[in-house]
Amino acid sequence: MSKMKILAICIMFFALTASAEEPCRVIQGRADFYSGDGQMFIWHIGTHHTFWVLDDASQERIFKYIPYTPENEGMNSLFADFTICPTEGYRRGASQFVIVKQIAHPKVRRVR
């Protein structure tokens, strides 16, 4: 098992067992998947803040709208209202780990 996979498993375990320091909330965001590092991010529209999508269930919710295949990698983004639950407190300039509970008003847009 690669070091990246072990690190991702450790981070997921810690984040899922830790209590959330912030309440769940709805944000307007853009979700993208980067297969180079295997990370899925949500950018909070109108801010400089990003969220790392933490768990498989959250990723599956997003992949329902933008399924990943090598042919369409990075070609589509999902714009939506995301109900997210941060697993750690806000830190300016840092990405936060989140669990996506719900997706509303999804719109898929092709990235140029």
N, C-alpha and C positions, 0 to 999 in steps of 0.2 A: 504494500500500500504506500502510495506516495506521501511525502511530507505535507503537501497541500491538503490532501484528503484527511489525513490525521488531524491537522490543524482545524479544518472545517468541522470535523466531527466534535472535537473538543469545544470549539466555540459554540456550536449548536447545543451541546449538552449543557454548558454553563448558562447560556442564554435561556434555554427552555426551563431550567430548574430555578433560575433566579426570578425573584418577583419583579414585576414591572415597576419602574420608578415614575413613569408618566402614565396618565390614563389613555385609553384608546381614543382615537379621534379620526375624523374624516378630513382628508386632504385632496386637493386636485393635483394630480401628478402624471408623470410620464414614466412608464416602466420599459426598461431595455435589458436584454440579456447579452452578456459578453462571454462567449465561450472560451476565449483565450485564457481567462482566469476562472471561468465557471461561476461568475458572480452575476446576480440579478440585482439591479438597482432601480429605485424609484426616485426621480427628481421631484421635489415639491415645487410646483410651478410658482413663479414669482419670488423665489428665494434662491439662495446658493446652497441649500441643504439637500443632502441625499440620504437615502435609507437603503441598507442592504437587506434584501429579502432572505430571511433566515431559514425557514423550514420547507420541507418538500410539499406540504399541503398548500402553502402560500404560493410556491412556484407553480404548482399544478393549476391553481386558480388563474394565474396570469397566462400560462401556456395554453389554456383553453381558448384564449383570444389570439395569441401570437405563438402558434406551435413552432418549436425549434426543429429545423432540419439544416444540414450543412449547406443546402442550396439557398435557403432564405436567411441565413445567419446575419443578424444585424440589419436586416432590410426593413423591418417593421417595428414600430413603437406602439405601446398601448397607452392612450390617454384616457383617464377615468377619474372618478371619485373613489379613492381607496380608503377603506376603514382599516387603520393600522394601529397596532399595539406595540409601542416601543418596549424593548426589554432592558433598556438602560437609560439613564438620565441624559438630557440634552447637554452637549458640549459644543460650543461654537467652533466652527471650522472642521468638525469631525462628522463622519457618517455614523448613523445609528443603526443598530440591528432592530428589525421589526418583524412582526407576524402580521400577515394580511388576512383580515377576517372576512372582508366583503369587497366586491367590486361593483360599482354602480355607474351607469351611463358610459359604457365602454365605447371607445372609438379607436380603430386601428388606422394608423397613418404610415405610409411608406416613407422611409428615411432616404434622403438624397445622397 
